[in-house]
Amino acid sequence: MLVALLFVVAVLVVALRHPWLGGAAEDAAPTAPIVPSGTATAETTPATAPAEPAAKDGDPCKAAQVDVEAATDRTSYPSGALPKLRFSVTNTGVNKCVLDVGTDKQVYTITSGTEQYWVSTDCQKDSTKTEILLAPHKTVTSQPFEWDRTRSDPKTCDADRPAVPAGGASYHLKVKLGDVASTTTKQFLLYCLGGGSSRAAAAAAQRQRQRGATAMGSPPHRAAAGDHHRIVSRGRDGRDQQGLARQGRVRPWQI
């Protein structure tokens, strides 16, 4: 009996001193792996896009910093009156930039409803490049030219063109300068020109110009194929700074 009791005591002592020898070892929680000292862990750094260089004076104007606006001299035109078309361009950026405002970049389009009636490039000849240096928040305006109220077509450049519908018809002018188009159109109304072909339109326009020449002392400018539309900048002193690059020459101008 005493021997058995001593045996039980011995077993308990061993179990208390070495718990891993018993069933408790099966319930032991797993331990984290040991990382040897001096071993670096890899970290992933997200890639960042290179910063865009800051715009400098003299850089080409970006499309995002150019605002184009179409304009006419009136909102309605009676019989015989020819709409004068023009556009203005504004540098909305923070740097002086170079912009080509020549006829090689200008496109005037006149529509009514879903129909296109006239495009300035249909019969344009000898387009020119005219570069200007446009200051920040500066607006320059093109010199207006007259539209003869006829429908354009590349196939009828040397033919008699029909007059567009009038009688209160509504038209919209849109101007595009290179890759930048006016965000809105300029609406205007045409009233009866007498109908018929462009000969009737031309005769009425000639009478209108003669009346203008008598009143102003010189005939107003009328655009024909290949005309160069100059850029006019009106400064604070009220004087006009006009620019027209000669064909084949490129001149940067401070506007």
WOPEBEL-V952777 format. One record per helix or strand of 3 or more residues. SS is the DSSP state (H for helix, E for strand). FROM is the first residue (numbers start at 0). LEN is the number of residues. Records with the same first field share a line. If there is no record, write none. Layout:
SS: FROM-LEN, FROM-LEN
This chain:
H: 1-16, 18-3, 22-5, 62-3, 153-3, 197-19
E: 65-7, 83-8, 96-4, 105-7, 114-5, 130-4, 138-4, 168-9, 185-5, 230-4, 239-4
